[in-house]
């Protein structure tokens, strides 16, 4: 979001790092303080009348109200809230997390002023949990310390619970849940819309691809004998021959004509006719010395002693 980026450039230095960690320790501290002094939690409640009298801290102090549960489940609830806060801040940064939480607090305060108080940070934390499930959908948690569940399914259950709260809870919880969902959509609405359009485009491309694939399928030629034209429908046993006499792709023959086609040719037909021997040239007559007419022949010399 360009507007959020602009706000971060202008006011990013005022962000509180580890905000959710401070809230977790604050809830744990007030839970212990509530065991010692039960009236201590009354200073955290959102009360428009007391705020008008000057107790202004009640506008934001309701986020420190701990959940009502025993120490065992409280430990895991606060630890999970700490884990969620650290994960969201690691992905978003401190400023975006502060902005998200501040908008949620402002929306809850508006509901409290409208309906006279009675607000808690439960739906604000559920919205933060939904953000974590969107950012880390493949993160696994052990449900009841045994069943591994991915965050995407827990986020879907969380979103379903918030939608049911909008439809059927009291006015205070209805609007708290509605504003928490609006806070979530303010940050993830454009991305979810783009993702929906992308999936729709992918499905449309897949349908078009399958249609084009079916249209481009070339049906194989029928397997019939190239000699008599019979096929399997006529009861012929068709075989593919890839001998040198057939085409490189081979030809289909029925067994009746395949045998004669592959039978060796007769020996007389196979033997080529003998090649005619080339005619030998006539021998040239040798020249013998002849005496010329008119001249006597020379006598041979006698050997020397």
C-alpha positions as CSV (number, residue, x, y, z in Angstrom):
1,X,0.0,0.0,0.0
2,X,1.5,3.3,-1.1
3,X,-0.2,5.3,1.5
4,X,1.1,3.1,4.3
5,X,4.6,3.3,2.8
6,X,4.3,7.1,2.8
7,X,3.2,7.1,6.5
8,X,6.0,4.8,7.4
9,X,8.5,7.2,5.8
10,X,7.1,10.2,7.7
11,X,6.3,8.6,11.1
12,X,8.2,5.4,11.2
13,X,10.6,6.7,13.8
14,X,7.7,6.8,16.3
15,X,6.9,3.1,16.1
16,X,7.1,1.0,19.2
17,X,9.2,-2.2,18.6
18,X,8.0,-5.4,20.3
19,X,4.6,-3.8,21.0
20,X,2.8,-7.2,21.3
21,X,5.5,-8.4,23.7
22,X,4.8,-5.5,26.0
23,X,1.0,-6.3,25.9
24,X,1.7,-9.9,26.7
25,X,3.8,-9.1,29.7
26,X,1.2,-6.5,30.8
27,X,-1.6,-9.0,30.7
28,X,0.4,-11.5,32.6
29,X,1.3,-8.9,35.3
30,X,-2.3,-7.7,35.7
31,X,-3.5,-11.4,35.9
32,X,-1.1,-11.9,38.8
33,X,-2.1,-8.6,40.3
34,X,-5.8,-9.6,40.0
35,X,-5.1,-12.6,42.2
36,X,-3.7,-10.4,44.9
37,X,-6.0,-7.4,44.5
38,X,-9.1,-8.3,42.5
39,X,-10.1,-4.6,42.2
40,X,-6.9,-3.8,40.3
41,X,-8.4,-4.8,37.0
42,X,-11.2,-2.2,37.4
43,X,-8.6,0.5,36.5
44,X,-8.3,-1.0,33.1
45,X,-11.9,-1.2,32.0
46,X,-13.2,1.1,29.3
47,X,-15.7,3.4,30.9
48,X,-16.8,6.5,28.9
49,X,-18.0,8.3,32.1
50,X,-14.7,7.9,33.9
51,X,-12.8,8.9,30.8
52,X,-14.8,12.1,30.7
53,X,-13.8,12.7,34.3
54,X,-10.1,12.6,33.4
55,X,-9.2,8.9,33.5
56,X,-8.0,9.1,29.9
57,X,-5.7,6.0,30.2
58,X,-8.9,3.8,30.0
59,X,-9.0,4.6,26.2
60,X,-6.1,2.2,25.6
61,X,-5.7,0.3,28.9
62,X,-8.4,-2.3,28.0
63,X,-5.8,-4.0,25.8
64,X,-4.0,-5.1,29.0
65,X,-7.1,-7.0,30.4
66,X,-6.0,-10.7,30.6
67,X,-8.3,-13.5,29.5
68,X,-10.4,-15.2,32.1
69,X,-8.9,-18.7,32.3
70,X,-6.7,-20.8,34.6
71,X,-3.0,-20.5,34.7
72,X,-2.3,-23.4,32.4
73,X,-4.4,-22.2,29.5
74,X,-3.4,-18.6,30.2
75,X,0.3,-19.5,29.8
76,X,-0.3,-21.0,26.3
77,X,-2.7,-18.3,25.3
78,X,-0.1,-15.6,26.1
79,X,2.7,-17.5,24.6
80,X,0.8,-18.0,21.4
81,X,0.0,-14.2,21.3
82,X,3.6,-13.5,21.8
83,X,4.5,-15.9,18.9
84,X,1.9,-14.3,16.7
85,X,3.1,-10.8,17.5
86,X,6.7,-11.6,16.8
87,X,5.9,-13.3,13.5
88,X,3.7,-10.4,12.3
89,X,6.3,-7.8,13.2
90,X,9.0,-9.9,11.5
91,X,7.0,-9.8,8.3
92,X,5.6,-6.3,8.5
93,X,7.9,-4.3,10.6
94,X,7.2,-2.4,13.7
95,X,5.4,0.5,12.0
96,X,2.8,-1.5,10.2
97,X,2.0,-3.6,13.3
98,X,1.7,-0.5,15.4
99,X,-0.6,1.0,12.8
100,X,-2.8,-2.1,12.6
101,X,-3.1,-2.3,16.4
102,X,-3.7,1.4,16.7
103,X,-6.5,1.3,14.2
104,X,-8.1,-1.6,16.0
105,X,-7.8,0.2,19.4
106,X,-9.4,3.3,17.9
107,X,-12.3,1.3,16.4
108,X,-12.9,-0.5,19.7
109,X,-12.8,2.8,21.5
110,X,-15.4,4.2,19.1
111,X,-17.6,1.1,19.8
112,X,-17.1,1.7,23.6
113,X,-18.1,5.4,23.4
114,X,-21.2,4.4,21.3
115,X,-22.5,1.6,23.4
116,X,-21.2,2.6,26.8
117,X,-18.1,0.4,27.3
118,X,-17.9,-3.4,27.8
119,X,-15.1,-3.9,25.3
120,X,-12.2,-6.3,25.5
121,X,-9.1,-6.9,23.4
122,X,-10.4,-10.4,22.3
123,X,-11.5,-9.5,18.8
124,X,-8.4,-7.4,18.3
125,X,-6.2,-10.3,19.1
126,X,-8.3,-12.6,16.9
127,X,-7.7,-10.1,14.0
128,X,-4.0,-10.3,14.7
129,X,-4.2,-14.0,14.7
130,X,-5.9,-13.9,11.3
131,X,-3.1,-11.7,10.0
132,X,-0.5,-14.3,11.2
133,X,-2.5,-17.1,9.5
134,X,-2.4,-15.1,6.2
135,X,1.3,-14.4,6.4
136,X,2.3,-17.9,7.5
137,X,-0.3,-20.3,6.1
138,X,2.0,-23.3,6.3
139,X,3.1,-22.8,9.9
140,X,2.1,-25.8,12.0
141,X,0.9,-25.9,15.6
142,X,0.1,-28.9,17.8
143,X,-3.6,-28.7,18.7
144,X,-4.0,-30.2,22.1
145,X,-0.2,-30.9,21.9
146,X,-0.9,-33.9,19.6
147,X,-2.7,-32.9,16.4
148,X,-0.6,-30.9,13.9
149,X,-2.6,-28.2,12.2
150,X,-1.5,-25.6,9.7
151,X,-2.3,-22.0,10.4
152,X,-4.4,-21.7,7.2
153,X,-7.1,-23.9,8.7
154,X,-7.0,-22.2,12.1
155,X,-7.2,-18.8,10.4
156,X,-10.3,-20.0,8.5
157,X,-11.9,-21.1,11.8
158,X,-11.0,-17.8,13.3
159,X,-12.6,-15.9,10.4
160,X,-15.7,-18.0,10.6
161,X,-16.1,-17.3,14.3
162,X,-15.7,-13.6,13.7
163,X,-18.3,-13.7,10.9
164,X,-20.7,-15.5,13.2
165,X,-20.1,-12.9,15.9
166,X,-21.0,-10.2,13.4
167,X,-24.3,-12.0,12.6
168,X,-25.4,-13.2,16.0
169,X,-23.6,-11.6,19.0
170,X,-24.6,-8.6,21.0
171,X,-24.2,-5.1,19.7
172,X,-20.8,-4.5,21.3
173,X,-19.2,-7.7,20.2
174,X,-20.9,-7.5,16.8
175,X,-19.3,-4.1,16.0
176,X,-16.0,-5.1,17.6
177,X,-15.8,-8.1,15.4
178,X,-17.0,-6.1,12.4
179,X,-14.3,-3.4,12.9
180,X,-11.6,-6.0,13.5
181,X,-12.5,-7.7,10.2
182,X,-12.5,-4.3,8.5
183,X,-9.0,-3.6,10.0
184,X,-7.8,-6.9,8.5
185,X,-9.3,-6.2,5.1
186,X,-7.8,-2.7,5.1
187,X,-4.3,-4.3,5.0
188,X,-5.1,-7.5,3.0
189,X,-8.1,-6.6,0.9
190,X,-6.2,-5.6,-2.3
191,X,-4.0,-8.7,-2.0
192,X,-6.9,-11.0,-1.5
193,X,-8.8,-9.4,-4.5
194,X,-5.7,-9.8,-6.7
195,X,-5.3,-13.4,-5.5
196,X,-9.0,-14.1,-6.4
197,X,-8.6,-12.6,-9.8
198,X,-5.4,-14.6,-10.4
199,X,-7.1,-17.9,-9.4
200,X,-10.0,-17.1,-11.7
201,X,-7.6,-16.4,-14.6
202,X,-5.7,-19.7,-13.9
203,X,-9.0,-21.6,-13.9
204,X,-10.0,-20.0,-17.2
205,X,-6.6,-20.7,-18.8
206,X,-6.8,-24.3,-17.7
207,X,-10.3,-24.7,-19.2
208,X,-9.1,-23.1,-22.5
209,X,-6.0,-25.3,-22.5
210,X,-8.0,-28.5,-22.0
211,X,-10.4,-27.5,-24.8
212,X,-7.5,-26.7,-27.2
213,X,-5.8,-30.0,-26.2
214,X,-8.9,-32.0,-27.0
215,X,-9.3,-30.1,-30.3
216,X,-5.7,-30.8,-31.3
217,X,-5.8,-34.5,-30.6
218,X,-5.1,-36.3,-33.9
219,X,-6.9,-39.6,-34.0
220,X,-4.7,-42.5,-34.9
221,X,-5.4,-44.1,-38.3
222,X,-7.4,-47.4,-38.1
223,X,-5.4,-50.5,-37.7
224,X,-6.3,-52.4,-40.9
225,X,-4.2,-54.7,-43.1
226,X,-2.5,-52.8,-45.9
227,X,-3.1,-55.8,-48.2
228,X,-6.8,-56.8,-47.7
229,X,-8.1,-53.8,-45.7
230,X,-9.5,-55.9,-42.9
231,X,-9.3,-54.8,-39.2
232,X,-10.1,-56.0,-35.8
233,X,-13.8,-55.4,-36.4
234,X,-13.7,-58.0,-39.2
235,X,-12.0,-60.5,-37.0
236,X,-8.5,-60.1,-38.4
237,X,-5.4,-60.3,-36.2
238,X,-3.5,-57.1,-37.0
239,X,0.3,-56.9,-36.5
240,X,2.8,-54.1,-37.1
241,X,5.6,-54.9,-39.4
242,X,8.8,-52.7,-39.4
243,X,10.9,-54.6,-41.9
244,X,13.0,-52.7,-44.4
245,X,10.4,-53.3,-47.1
246,X,7.8,-51.4,-45.1
247,X,7.9,-47.7,-44.4
248,X,10.0,-46.4,-41.5
249,X,6.8,-46.0,-39.4
250,X,5.8,-49.6,-40.3
251,X,2.7,-51.1,-41.9
252,X,-0.1,-53.1,-40.5
253,X,-0.6,-56.6,-41.8
254,X,-3.1,-59.3,-41.0
255,X,-1.5,-62.6,-40.0
256,X,-2.7,-64.2,-43.2
257,X,-0.7,-61.8,-45.4
258,X,2.1,-61.2,-42.9
259,X,3.5,-64.7,-43.3
260,X,3.9,-64.5,-47.1
261,X,5.3,-61.0,-46.7
262,X,8.0,-62.1,-44.4
263,X,8.7,-65.4,-46.2
264,X,12.2,-65.7,-47.7
265,X,12.3,-65.6,-51.5
266,X,13.2,-68.7,-53.5
267,X,16.9,-69.5,-53.8
268,X,16.9,-69.1,-57.6
269,X,15.2,-65.8,-57.3
270,X,17.5,-64.7,-54.7
271,X,20.8,-65.6,-56.6
272,X,21.7,-62.9,-59.0
273,X,22.6,-64.0,-62.6
274,X,26.4,-64.5,-63.1
275,X,28.1,-61.5,-64.4
276,X,29.6,-61.8,-67.9
277,X,33.3,-62.0,-67.9
278,X,35.0,-59.2,-69.8
279,X,36.5,-60.2,-73.1
280,X,40.2,-60.6,-73.0
281,X,42.0,-58.5,-75.6
282,X,43.8,-60.5,-78.4
283,X,47.6,-60.8,-77.8
284,X,49.7,-58.6,-79.9
285,X,52.2,-60.3,-82.1
286,X,55.8,-60.0,-81.0
287,X,58.2,-58.3,-83.2
288,X,61.1,-60.4,-84.5
289,X,64.2,-58.9,-86.0
290,X,64.2,-59.2,-89.8
291,X,66.9,-58.3,-92.1
292,X,66.3,-55.6,-94.5
293,X,66.4,-56.6,-98.1
294,X,69.6,-55.9,-99.8
295,X,71.7,-56.2,-96.7
296,X,73.4,-59.4,-95.6
297,X,72.8,-60.5,-92.1
298,X,75.6,-59.9,-89.6
299,X,77.5,-62.9,-88.4
300,X,77.7,-63.5,-84.7
301,X,81.0,-62.7,-83.2
302,X,83.0,-65.6,-81.9
303,X,83.7,-65.6,-78.2
304,X,87.1,-64.5,-77.0
305,X,89.4,-67.0,-75.5
